[in-house]
Amino acid sequence: MRIAVTGAFGYSGRYIASRLLDAGHTVITLTNSPARTNPFGNHVQPFPMHFEQPALLSATLSGVDVLVNTYWVRFNHRLFTHQTAVANSKTLFHAAKNAGVKRIVHVSITNPDIHSELSYFRGKAELESELTSLGVSYCILRPAVLFGKEDVLVNNIAWSLRHFPVFGVFGNGQYKLQPIYVDDLAAAAAEKAAGNRDEIINAIGPETFTYRGLVQAVARCLGLKRLIVGVPPSLGYWAARIMGLLVGDVIITREEIQGLMEGRLDVDAPPLGATRLTEWMEVHKETLGRHYTSEMARRLDRISEYRSN
């Protein structure tokens, strides 16, 4: 098939595109970074995301059988917002339908909620509603947290543990999350691209951690003894805000802290992925957390290839 993947030069989209190529499909990518180093050479042709020109977006998708959508933004910022990401994604869905795309595989989030005060989870729920009523075959994958060589969360926890004797968790740290290996998510997306059944699937890994337990697991893997303390969420936010100024990044937002503590990254479902984070970290412990990974740097630098941790 001919398959369009959003963000194939980024993180999850890169793994998905690789899986699709391995399966023998023709792959193009829609990207906001057409000048970024193409890891696929001539095998994946890039096209700009013309959200402001829906007709041109439809023309780009002409002849495409399946769209795999990973497009989103992690947090609200003066340069990008969840509201804009929702509007752009709706434009993309309708452009795909108008172009005759037969199926859409969409990456969402665990526990989306149209009534949530958190714009991330509310926006994801709005997009799921839009897609399921679009009249195009769909599969929605709902990952909680991704991990892999280009990871942000687990890598930066490791970086902090390598550099500081104390690590603060928000509140008691007993809220849970279920990380999935990015290539396990990619394998599922590639498989579902070839399907035709309307599905919504919780895409979680085989291990469930409390947040405190995740930090302890990373420290244990790295052979580090660190004091892990609970701090009030507001204090933790401001500490992260100050650290963010030092590293030039947005480490975590108030909404992300609230989402964590509300347990939105935990679901009662069988695992989709088979790769265990604890085993993966053991293989990659020599490089994990050696360098800080900046979300903002990735957003602002549209040229450089994503660095592996």
C-alpha positions in Angstrom: 0.0 0.0 0.0 0.9 3.7 -0.2 0.9 5.0 3.4 1.4 8.5 4.7 3.0 8.9 8.2 3.1 12.2 10.0 6.4 13.1 11.5 8.5 10.2 10.1 11.7 12.3 10.8 10.7 12.6 14.5 10.3 10.0 17.3 7.4 7.5 17.1 6.7 8.4 13.4 10.3 7.3 12.5 9.8 3.9 14.0 6.4 3.5 12.4 7.8 4.4 9.0 10.6 1.9 9.4 8.1 -0.9 10.3 6.0 0.0 7.3 9.0 0.0 4.9 10.1 -3.4 6.3 6.6 -4.7 5.5 7.0 -3.7 1.8 4.7 -0.6 1.8 5.5 2.7 0.0 5.8 5.5 2.6 5.6 9.2 2.4 5.7 11.6 5.3 3.9 14.8 6.2 6.2 16.9 8.3 6.8 20.4 9.7 10.5 19.8 9.3 11.0 19.0 5.6 14.7 20.2 5.8 15.5 17.8 8.7 18.0 15.0 7.9 16.0 12.2 6.2 17.0 8.9 7.9 15.4 6.9 5.1 17.2 8.5 2.2 15.1 8.3 -1.0 12.8 5.6 0.5 10.5 8.2 2.2 9.5 11.4 0.4 8.7 14.4 2.6 5.8 16.8 2.1 5.0 19.9 4.1 2.0 19.9 6.4 -0.2 22.4 4.6 -2.8 22.8 7.4 -3.6 26.3 6.1 -4.3 24.9 2.6 -6.7 21.9 3.0 -7.0 21.5 -0.8 -3.2 21.2 -1.1 -3.1 18.8 1.8 -5.7 16.6 0.1 -3.7 16.7 -3.1 -0.6 15.5 -1.2 -2.7 12.6 0.1 -4.1 11.7 -3.3 -3.4 8.0 -4.0 -2.6 7.3 -0.3 -4.4 4.2 1.1 -3.7 4.7 4.8 -2.8 7.7 7.0 -0.9 7.1 10.2 -1.2 10.2 12.4 1.3 10.9 15.2 1.0 14.7 15.0 0.5 16.5 18.4 2.2 18.9 20.8 3.1 17.9 24.3 2.2 21.2 26.1 0.8 24.6 25.5 3.4 27.3 24.5 3.3 30.7 22.9 4.5 29.0 19.7 2.0 26.1 19.7 -1.1 25.0 21.6 -3.3 22.0 22.1 -6.2 24.0 20.6 -4.2 24.6 17.4 -3.1 20.9 17.3 -6.8 19.9 17.5 -7.8 22.2 14.7 -4.9 21.1 12.5 -5.6 17.4 13.1 -9.2 17.9 12.2 -8.1 19.6 9.0 -5.8 16.6 8.3 -8.6 14.0 8.9 -11.0 15.7 6.5 -8.3 16.3 3.9 -7.5 12.5 4.1 -11.2 11.7 3.6 -11.5 14.1 0.7 -8.4 12.5 -0.9 -10.0 9.0 -0.7 -7.8 7.7 2.1 -9.4 4.4 3.1 -8.1 4.1 6.7 -6.6 6.3 9.5 -4.5 4.9 12.3 -4.3 7.6 15.0 -2.1 7.8 18.1 -4.0 9.2 21.0 -3.5 8.9 24.8 -4.7 6.7 27.7 -7.9 8.1 29.4 -8.9 10.9 27.0 -11.7 12.9 28.5 -13.9 15.4 26.7 -14.9 16.9 30.1 -11.4 17.2 31.5 -10.0 20.5 32.5 -6.7 19.4 31.1 -6.5 20.5 27.5 -4.2 17.6 26.5 -6.7 14.9 27.5 -9.7 17.0 26.4 -8.1 17.7 23.0 -7.3 14.0 22.5 -10.9 13.1 23.3 -12.2 15.7 20.8 -10.0 14.2 18.1 -11.2 10.7 18.8 -14.8 11.8 18.5 -14.0 13.6 15.2 -12.3 10.5 13.8 -14.9 8.0 14.9 -17.6 10.0 13.2 -15.7 10.8 10.1 -16.9 7.8 8.0 -13.4 6.4 7.4 -12.1 3.1 8.7 -10.0 3.8 11.8 -7.8 2.4 14.5 -7.0 4.5 17.6 -3.9 3.5 19.6 -3.8 4.9 23.2 -0.2 4.8 24.6 0.6 6.1 28.0 4.3 6.9 28.0 6.8 5.9 25.3 10.4 4.8 25.9 13.2 4.3 23.5 16.6 5.6 22.4 15.2 9.1 21.6 13.1 9.2 24.7 12.6 12.3 26.8 10.9 11.3 30.2 13.0 8.2 31.2 16.2 9.7 29.8 15.8 12.9 31.7 14.9 11.1 34.9 18.2 9.2 34.5 20.0 12.5 33.7 18.7 14.0 36.9 19.7 11.0 39.0 23.2 11.1 37.5 23.6 14.8 38.4 21.8 15.3 41.7 21.8 13.5 45.1 18.1 14.1 45.7 15.1 13.5 43.4 11.7 14.9 44.1 8.4 13.2 43.2 5.1 15.0 43.2 3.1 14.2 46.3 3.5 10.6 47.4 4.5 9.4 43.9 2.0 6.4 44.1 0.1 7.3 40.9 0.9 4.8 38.1 2.1 4.8 34.5 2.6 2.0 32.0 5.4 2.7 29.5 5.5 1.1 26.1 8.5 0.6 23.9 8.3 2.9 20.9 9.0 0.1 18.5 6.3 -2.0 20.0 3.8 0.8 19.3 5.2 1.1 15.8 4.7 -2.6 15.2 1.1 -2.3 16.3 0.5 0.8 14.1 2.0 -1.1 11.1 -0.2 -4.1 11.7 -3.3 -2.1 12.2 -2.6 -0.1 9.0 -3.2 -3.3 7.1 -6.5 -4.0 8.9 -10.0 -2.8 8.3 -11.8 -3.1 11.6 -12.7 0.0 13.6 -10.8 -0.3 16.9 -9.7 1.6 20.0 -6.8 0.0 21.7 -4.9 0.8 24.9 -1.3 0.6 23.9 0.6 -0.1 27.1 3.7 -2.0 28.0 4.0 -5.2 30.2 5.1 -3.4 33.3 3.2 -1.0 35.6 5.2 1.4 37.8 4.2 4.0 40.4 6.1 7.2 39.5 8.2 6.7 42.6 8.8 3.1 41.6 9.9 4.2 38.1 12.5 6.6 39.5 13.7 3.9 41.9 14.0 1.4 39.0 16.0 3.9 36.9 18.3 4.6 39.9 18.8 0.9 40.6 19.6 0.2 37.0 22.3 2.9 36.9 23.7 1.6 40.2 23.0 5.0 42.0 21.8 5.5 45.5 19.7 8.6 45.6 17.2 10.1 48.1 13.8 10.1 46.6 11.5 12.5 48.4 7.8 13.5 48.1 7.3 17.2 47.5 4.2 19.3 47.2 3.2 19.5 43.5 3.5 23.3 43.5 7.1 23.2 44.9 8.0 20.4 42.4 6.7 22.5 39.6 8.7 25.6 40.5 11.8 23.5 41.1 11.4 22.0 37.6 10.7 25.5 36.2 14.0 26.8 37.6 15.8 23.8 36.3 14.1 24.3 32.9 15.6 27.8 32.7 19.0 26.4 33.3 18.7 23.8 30.5 16.6 25.9 28.2 13.5 23.6 28.2 10.0 23.1 29.6 10.7 20.1 31.9 7.1 19.6 33.0 3.9 21.7 33.1 1.3 22.1 35.8 -1.2 20.2 33.5 1.3 17.3 33.1 1.7 17.1 36.9 -2.0 17.0 37.4 -2.5 14.4 34.7 0.1 12.2 36.3 -1.4 12.5 39.8 -4.9 11.9 38.4 -3.7 8.5 37.2 -4.4 9.2 33.5 -1.4 7.2 32.4 -2.7 4.0 33.9 -5.5 1.8 32.5 -6.9 -1.6 33.4 -6.1 -3.4 30.1 -3.8 -6.2 28.8 -0.4 -5.1 27.5 0.0 -4.4 23.8 3.8 -4.3 23.9 6.1 -7.1 25.0 9.3 -5.1 25.7 10.0 -4.6 29.4 11.4 -1.2 30.4 13.5 -2.7 33.1 15.2 -5.0 30.6 15.6 -2.3 28.0 17.3 0.0 30.5 19.7 -2.7 31.5 20.8 -3.0 27.8 21.1 0.8 27.4 22.3 1.9 30.9 25.7 3.1 29.7 24.2 5.8 27.6 20.9 6.4 29.4 20.8 9.9 30.9 24.3 10.8 29.8 22.9 13.8 28.0 19.8 15.9 28.7 17.1 15.7 26.0 15.3 19.0 25.3 11.7 18.9 24.1 12.0 22.6 23.2 15.2 22.1 21.2 13.4 19.5 19.1 10.5 21.9 18.5 12.7 24.9 17.5 15.5 23.0 15.6 13.8 21.8 12.4 17.1 20.8 10.8 19.0 18.4 13.1 18.2 14.7 13.4 16.8 13.5 16.7 19.7 12.4 18.9 19.7 8.9 20.4 20.3 8.7 24.1 
